[in-house]
Amino acid sequence: MTKIVPKITIKELRARHNMTQEEFAKSVGTTAQTVSAWEKNVLSISPKNMVIICNKYHIQSSDLYGI
């Protein structure tokens, strides 16, 4: 089974923008707990949140999904 490796992780994206989980969460309209779950791969990013993140941070969904 092939593992999909993202070009950038949420944690790396936050670091590029010098943001805490709380700050990133507020910027995309979610909670720090959700951001933490994304970073730990406990929770997948919903399509709605993916669109918000991509638009706000000028990235493609394939950058996060490694497609």
C-alpha positions in Angstrom: 0.0 0.0 0.0 1.4 3.4 -1.0 1.4 6.1 1.7 0.4 9.5 0.5 2.8 12.1 1.7 1.7 15.7 1.7 3.8 18.5 0.3 3.1 20.5 3.3 1.4 19.6 6.6 -0.9 21.9 8.7 1.9 22.2 11.2 4.4 23.3 8.6 1.8 25.7 7.2 1.3 27.2 10.6 5.1 27.5 11.1 5.5 29.4 7.8 3.0 31.9 9.1 4.3 31.9 12.7 1.0 30.9 14.1 -0.1 28.9 17.1 -2.8 26.2 16.8 -5.2 28.7 18.4 -4.3 31.5 15.9 -4.6 29.1 12.9 -7.9 27.8 14.2 -9.4 31.2 14.5 -8.1 32.2 11.0 -10.0 29.3 9.5 -13.0 29.2 11.8 -12.4 26.1 13.9 -10.9 25.2 17.2 -7.4 24.5 18.4 -8.5 21.0 19.3 -9.5 20.4 15.7 -6.2 21.7 14.4 -4.4 19.5 16.8 -6.4 16.5 15.6 -5.5 17.4 11.9 -1.9 17.6 12.8 -2.0 14.2 14.5 -4.0 12.6 11.7 -6.7 11.8 14.1 -9.3 13.8 12.1 -9.4 14.4 8.4 -9.9 18.0 7.1 -13.5 18.4 5.9 -14.0 19.6 2.3 -15.4 22.9 3.7 -12.3 23.5 5.9 -10.0 22.4 3.0 -11.5 25.2 0.8 -11.1 27.8 3.6 -7.5 26.8 4.2 -6.6 26.7 0.6 -8.2 30.1 -0.2 -6.8 31.8 2.9 -3.2 30.5 2.5 -3.1 30.3 -1.3 -2.3 26.6 -1.6 -3.9 23.8 -3.5 -5.7 20.9 -1.8 -3.1 18.6 -3.4 -0.4 20.4 -1.4 -2.1 19.1 1.8 -3.1 15.7 0.5 0.1 15.0 -1.4 -1.8 14.0 -4.6 
